[in-house]
């Protein structure tokens, strides 16, 4: 029986509870305790389906290697945001990843000091390593060539480690890209589409409008087509704002955070998703084929065989068209009082539309 006696909100985290979790994780000696907690907000607010704060514990007694700060992540208060998280199992998936997969996945992720999830209510709390002062990628600015190449090598290692793994089908808590829950995106896309047309305005070409309208009733079919590709573990939200870059000669110069959308699906999706939103149009056009080749080479280094480079390029096209759904849904639910969110989603939409046109994405819609 899992322990469900955990705080369901940030302000419900007490010194006594935090003491217990840090001691259980082995980072706080039994002779010490948390006597108080200082809190501060994290980020600029473009994440909508969880609440996060930085905790700075005040220790009493010799604290040893206990963290000076950590990140607490819990279910959001806003009911609409929470509903999205529950429909797509975000909280079950992220806690499941940290509890079951993080230690077996060749990607630097924040250490989890505490993982709690209640399947009856879908409440959760994660206590994660604070990775500052590592630099968070900037999706508005776009990734540099060095950053994007580091990201591609890392994600290829993840994909290669889980490529066609016989364990994946048995992980029922881990949704497949073409699961019933994910196919609900088709209806959400249709609801969001008019707002996206208005938002994009003249930046949406006649080609893109036709492609976007054609996709509206074919998303489920395109997900099925994408899942004919070899299946692996996908991050699912592989974009600059979820990437951490450490300066200098760090032991782990790259880390990946936010595993709420982790899924079973094609590795090409993570690559296409990143290039459709986290790289400027000019840079993406200059680097795209080389990055597909680099990702394929990384799979080969990880032991993947029987997967040709030409197939990787075609899989990228399918996933590039499918990746367009994400900015549509994001823009359709955009809070226009969030300046950075507005700037981010405008850049994302323009980059994703350019990618769809460049790969003739409309031609891959089933």
C-alpha positions in Angstrom: 0.0 0.0 0.0 1.6 3.3 -1.1 2.1 6.0 1.5 -0.6 8.6 0.7 0.0 10.8 3.8 1.8 13.5 1.9 1.1 17.3 1.3 -1.2 18.0 -1.6 -0.1 21.7 -2.0 3.2 23.6 -1.7 2.1 25.5 1.4 1.2 22.1 3.1 4.9 21.0 3.0 6.0 21.1 6.6 9.5 21.0 8.2 8.6 17.7 9.8 7.4 16.1 6.5 10.5 17.4 4.6 12.8 16.1 7.4 11.3 12.6 6.9 11.7 12.6 3.1 15.2 13.9 3.1 16.3 11.4 5.8 14.6 8.5 3.9 16.5 9.5 0.7 19.8 9.3 2.6 20.9 13.0 2.3 20.0 14.2 5.8 21.5 12.5 8.8 19.1 11.2 11.5 20.8 13.7 13.9 19.6 16.7 12.0 16.2 18.1 11.0 14.5 20.8 9.0 13.4 23.5 11.4 12.0 26.0 8.8 11.4 26.3 5.0 11.9 29.4 2.9 10.2 29.4 -0.5 10.5 31.3 -3.7 8.8 30.9 -7.1 10.5 29.1 -10.0 10.5 30.2 -13.6 8.5 32.8 -15.5 5.3 30.8 -15.8 4.8 29.1 -19.1 4.1 25.7 -17.6 0.4 25.2 -16.8 -0.1 21.7 -15.5 1.8 21.7 -12.2 2.8 24.1 -9.4 6.5 24.5 -8.5 8.5 26.3 -5.9 12.1 26.4 -4.8 12.4 25.3 -1.2 15.4 26.5 1.0 15.4 24.3 4.1 16.8 25.7 7.4 18.6 22.8 9.1 19.1 22.2 12.8 22.0 20.0 13.7 24.8 18.8 11.4 23.1 18.4 8.0 26.0 16.7 6.1 25.3 16.7 2.4 21.7 17.8 2.6 20.6 20.1 -0.3 20.7 23.8 0.4 17.7 24.1 -2.0 15.4 21.8 -3.9 12.4 22.0 -6.2 9.0 21.0 -5.0 6.4 20.1 -7.7 2.7 19.4 -7.0 -0.6 19.3 -8.7 -1.9 22.7 -9.7 -4.7 24.5 -8.0 -6.4 25.7 -11.2 -9.1 23.1 -12.0 -8.8 23.4 -15.8 -5.0 22.9 -15.7 -5.5 19.9 -13.3 -8.0 18.4 -15.6 -5.5 18.4 -18.5 -2.9 16.7 -16.3 -5.4 14.0 -15.2 -6.7 13.3 -18.7 -3.2 12.7 -20.1 -1.8 11.1 -16.9 0.9 13.7 -16.5 1.3 13.2 -12.7 1.2 9.4 -12.9 3.8 9.4 -15.7 6.2 11.8 -14.1 6.2 10.1 -10.7 6.4 6.8 -12.4 9.4 7.9 -14.4 11.3 9.1 -11.4 10.3 6.0 -9.3 11.0 3.4 -12.0 12.9 4.7 -15.0 15.2 7.6 -14.2 17.9 5.4 -12.8 17.9 3.2 -15.9 17.9 5.9 -18.5 21.1 7.3 -19.9 20.1 11.0 -19.5 21.1 13.3 -16.7 17.9 14.2 -14.8 17.4 15.9 -11.4 17.8 13.5 -8.5 14.4 12.8 -6.8 14.5 13.1 -3.0 10.8 12.2 -2.7 8.2 10.8 -5.0 4.6 10.5 -3.9 1.4 9.8 -6.0 -2.1 9.0 -5.0 -3.9 7.1 -7.8 -7.3 7.7 -6.2 -7.1 11.5 -6.3 -4.2 11.9 -8.8 -2.5 14.2 -6.3 1.3 14.1 -6.3 4.4 15.7 -4.9 8.0 15.5 -6.2 11.0 16.7 -4.4 13.7 17.3 -7.0 17.3 18.3 -7.1 17.7 22.1 -7.7 20.0 22.2 -10.8 20.8 25.9 -10.6 23.1 27.6 -11.5 22.8 25.5 -14.7 21.4 27.6 -17.5 17.9 26.8 -18.8 17.6 26.7 -22.6 15.7 29.7 -24.0 13.0 28.6 -26.5 12.2 32.2 -27.4 15.8 32.9 -28.4 16.4 29.4 -29.8 19.1 26.9 -29.2 22.7 27.5 -30.4 24.3 24.9 -32.6 26.4 23.6 -29.8 23.3 23.3 -27.5 21.2 21.5 -30.1 24.0 19.1 -31.0 24.4 18.2 -27.4 20.7 17.7 -27.1 20.5 15.4 -30.1 23.4 13.2 -28.9 21.6 12.9 -25.5 18.2 12.1 -26.8 19.6 9.6 -29.3 21.2 7.8 -26.3 17.8 7.7 -24.6 16.1 6.4 -27.7 18.8 3.8 -28.4 18.6 2.5 -24.8 14.9 1.7 -25.0 14.7 1.0 -28.8 12.0 -1.8 -29.3 12.4 -2.7 -25.7 10.2 -5.7 -24.7 9.5 -4.0 -21.4 7.7 -1.0 -22.9 4.4 -2.8 -23.8 4.0 -4.0 -20.1 4.3 -0.4 -18.7 0.5 0.3 -18.6 1.0 3.6 -16.8 3.1 4.9 -19.7 0.8 6.1 -22.5 1.6 5.3 -26.1 1.6 8.2 -28.6 -1.4 6.6 -30.3 -3.3 5.7 -27.1 -6.9 6.6 -26.7 -6.0 9.4 -24.3 -3.5 11.0 -26.7 -5.9 10.7 -29.6 -8.2 13.1 -27.7 -5.9 15.8 -29.0 -7.9 15.6 -32.3 -11.0 17.1 -30.7 -8.9 19.6 -28.7 -7.1 20.6 -31.9 -10.4 21.2 -33.7 -11.5 23.5 -30.8 -8.3 25.4 -30.8 -7.9 25.8 -34.6 -10.0 29.0 -35.1 -8.0 30.8 -32.3 -4.7 29.7 -34.0 -5.8 31.1 -37.4 -6.6 34.4 -35.7 -3.4 34.4 -33.7 -1.1 33.6 -36.7 -2.9 36.1 -39.1 -0.9 36.8 -42.2 2.0 34.6 -41.0 -0.1 31.5 -41.9 0.3 30.8 -45.6 -2.5 29.3 -47.7 -0.5 26.1 -47.8 -0.3 26.0 -44.0 -4.0 26.7 -43.6 -5.0 23.9 -45.9 -2.6 21.5 -44.2 -3.8 22.5 -40.7 -7.4 22.1 -41.8 -6.7 18.7 -43.4 -5.0 17.5 -40.3 -7.9 18.4 -38.0 -9.8 15.2 -38.7 -6.7 13.0 -39.3 -4.6 13.4 -36.1 -5.6 10.0 -34.7 -4.7 8.4 -38.1 -1.4 10.2 -38.2 -0.6 9.1 -34.7 -1.2 5.5 -35.8 1.1 6.0 -38.8 3.8 7.5 -36.5 3.5 4.5 -34.3 4.3 2.1 -37.1 7.9 3.4 -36.6 10.1 1.5 -34.1 8.9 2.3 -30.6 11.1 3.6 -27.8 10.9 5.9 -24.8 10.1 9.4 -25.8 10.5 12.5 -23.6 7.5 14.0 -25.3 8.2 17.6 -24.5 11.7 17.9 -25.8 12.1 21.6 -26.1 14.6 24.3 -25.0 12.8 25.3 -21.8 13.2 21.7 -20.5 16.9 21.5 -21.1 19.6 22.5 -18.7 23.1 23.4 -19.8 26.0 23.6 -17.3 28.8 26.0 -18.0 32.5 25.0 -18.3 33.9 21.5 -18.1 31.0 20.0 -16.1 30.7 16.2 -15.6 27.1 16.4 -17.0 26.9 19.4 -19.4 23.3 18.6 -20.3 20.3 17.6 -18.3 16.6 17.1 -19.2 13.7 18.0 -16.9 9.9 17.9 -16.9 9.0 14.2 -17.6 5.2 14.7 -17.4 4.7 13.9 -21.1 7.0 10.9 -21.3 5.5 8.3 -23.6 6.1 5.2 -25.7 6.5 6.2 -29.3 8.8 7.0 -32.2 12.1 8.6 -31.4 11.8 10.8 -34.4 9.1 12.7 -32.7 11.4 14.2 -30.1 13.8 15.3 -32.8 11.1 16.9 -34.9 9.4 18.5 -32.0 12.6 20.2 -30.9 13.4 21.4 -34.3 9.9 22.7 -34.9 9.9 25.0 -31.9 13.3 25.4 -30.3 15.5 26.4 -33.2 15.2 29.5 -35.4 13.9 28.9 -38.9 17.2 29.9 -40.5 19.3 27.6 -38.2 16.9 24.7 -38.6 17.1 24.8 -42.3 20.9 24.9 -42.2 21.2 22.1 -39.7 18.2 19.8 -40.2 19.5 17.1 -42.4 22.8 17.0 -40.4 20.9 16.6 -37.2 18.8 13.8 -38.5 22.0 12.1 -39.6 23.5 12.8 -36.2 20.5 11.3 -34.4 20.6 8.2 -36.6 24.4 7.8 -35.9 23.7 8.1 -32.2 21.1 5.2 -32.4 23.7 3.1 -34.2 26.2 3.8 -31.5 23.6 2.7 -28.9 23.3 -0.7 -30.7 20.3 0.0 -33.0 20.4 -2.0 -36.2 18.1 -2.5 -39.2 17.0 1.2 -39.3 18.2 3.0 -42.4 19.0 6.7 -42.6 16.5 7.2 -45.4 13.8 5.7 -43.1 14.8 8.1 -40.4 14.4 11.0 -42.8 10.9 9.9 -43.7 9.9 9.2 -40.1 11.0 12.8 -39.3 8.5 14.1 -41.9 5.6 12.2 -40.4 6.6 13.4 -36.9 7.2 16.9 -38.1 3.6 17.1 -39.3 2.3 15.6 -36.1 4.4 18.0 -33.9 2.3 20.9 -35.3 -0.6 19.8 -33.0 1.3 20.9 -29.9 1.6 24.6 -30.6 -2.0 24.6 -31.9 -3.2 23.3 -28.5 -0.9 25.6 -26.6 -2.0 28.7 -28.5 -5.7 27.7 -28.2 -5.3 27.7 -24.4 -2.9 30.7 -24.2 -3.2 33.2 -21.3 -2.8 36.5 -23.1 -1.8 38.1 -19.8 1.4 36.1 -19.9 3.9 38.1 -22.0 6.6 35.5 -22.2 4.0 32.8 -23.1 2.7 35.1 -25.9 6.2 35.6 -27.3 7.1 32.0 -27.0 4.0 30.6 -28.7 4.3 33.1 -31.5 7.9 32.0 -32.2 6.9 28.3 -31.9 4.0 28.7 -34.3 6.1 30.5 -36.9 8.9 27.9 -36.7 6.6 24.9 -36.8 4.7 26.3 -39.8 8.0 26.8 -41.7 9.0 23.2 -40.9 5.7 21.8 -42.1 6.0 23.6 -45.4 9.7 22.7 -45.8 9.0 19.0 -45.4 5.7 19.1 -47.3 4.0 17.8 -44.2 0.6 17.8 -45.8 1.7 15.0 -48.1 2.2 12.6 -45.2 -1.3 13.1 -43.7 -3.1 9.7 -44.1 
